[in-house]
Amino acid sequence: MTVVILKWTGSLLRLLSNIVPVVAHWVDPDFDPSLPTFYYVRVIEIPTPRWTAYDAKFFNVSMPEGTKMTVQDRAYTSPVWYTP
């Protein structure tokens, strides 16, 4: 399996201006063409500011210690089904 890891490297504007396609090719080593199966992809998105970070910036306040300032969402693709 090929795993591609992207790391947050700075501003969103810089990230968007340097977009390159992310492509991976994977071959299932246990694939049996006589059996039904399905595949899907799970990804972890880059950390983004949480609403608490926006409020702290807008109101120019410090948030209490332990307040989460970022969120890291997950995404899932629709499954691809294989039926012999």
C-alpha positions as CSV (number, residue, x, y, z in Angstrom):
1,M,0.0,0.0,0.0
2,T,1.2,3.5,-0.8
3,V,0.6,6.1,1.9
4,V,0.8,9.8,1.1
5,I,1.3,12.1,4.1
6,L,0.8,15.9,3.6
7,K,1.9,18.2,6.4
8,W,0.6,21.6,7.2
9,T,3.4,23.9,6.1
10,G,2.1,27.4,6.7
11,S,-0.6,29.7,5.5
12,L,-3.6,28.3,3.6
13,L,-3.0,30.8,0.8
14,R,0.5,29.4,0.3
15,L,-0.8,25.9,0.5
16,L,-3.5,26.6,-2.2
17,S,-1.1,28.4,-4.5
18,N,1.1,25.3,-4.6
19,I,-1.5,22.6,-5.1
20,V,-0.3,19.5,-6.8
21,P,-2.4,16.4,-7.5
22,V,-2.0,13.7,-4.9
23,V,-2.3,10.3,-6.5
24,A,-1.7,6.8,-5.0
25,H,-1.9,3.4,-6.6
26,W,-2.6,0.4,-4.4
27,V,-2.9,-3.3,-5.3
28,D,-4.7,-5.6,-2.8
29,P,-2.2,-8.4,-2.2
30,D,-5.1,-10.6,-0.8
31,F,-7.5,-10.0,-3.7
32,D,-9.4,-13.1,-4.7
33,P,-11.5,-12.5,-7.9
34,S,-13.9,-15.2,-6.9
35,L,-15.0,-13.3,-3.8
36,P,-17.1,-10.2,-3.5
37,T,-15.4,-7.3,-1.8
38,F,-15.4,-3.5,-1.4
39,Y,-12.8,-0.8,-1.0
40,Y,-12.9,2.8,0.3
41,V,-10.5,5.5,1.3
42,R,-10.2,7.3,4.6
43,V,-8.2,10.5,4.9
44,I,-7.2,12.8,7.7
45,E,-7.4,16.5,6.7
46,I,-4.9,19.1,7.7
47,P,-5.5,20.8,11.0
48,T,-7.7,23.9,10.7
49,P,-8.6,26.7,13.2
50,R,-11.5,25.8,15.4
51,W,-14.2,28.4,16.3
52,T,-12.4,29.1,19.5
53,A,-9.4,30.3,17.6
54,Y,-11.5,32.7,15.5
55,D,-13.2,34.0,18.7
56,A,-9.9,34.5,20.4
57,K,-8.5,36.5,17.4
58,F,-11.7,38.5,16.9
59,F,-12.2,39.5,20.5
60,N,-8.4,39.7,21.2
61,V,-8.7,37.5,24.3
62,S,-6.7,34.5,25.6
63,M,-8.6,31.3,25.9
64,P,-8.3,29.2,29.1
65,E,-5.5,26.6,29.2
66,G,-6.5,23.4,27.5
67,T,-8.9,25.0,25.1
68,K,-8.6,23.3,21.7
69,M,-7.7,25.8,19.0
70,T,-7.6,23.4,16.0
71,V,-9.7,20.6,14.6
72,Q,-8.6,17.8,12.4
73,D,-11.5,16.4,10.3
74,R,-11.8,13.0,8.7
75,A,-13.2,12.2,5.3
76,Y,-14.4,9.0,3.7
77,T,-15.0,8.1,0.1
78,S,-18.0,6.2,-1.2
79,P,-17.2,2.5,-1.4
80,V,-16.3,0.7,-4.6
81,W,-17.9,-2.7,-4.8
82,Y,-16.6,-5.7,-6.6
83,T,-18.9,-8.5,-7.4
84,P,-17.6,-11.6,-9.3
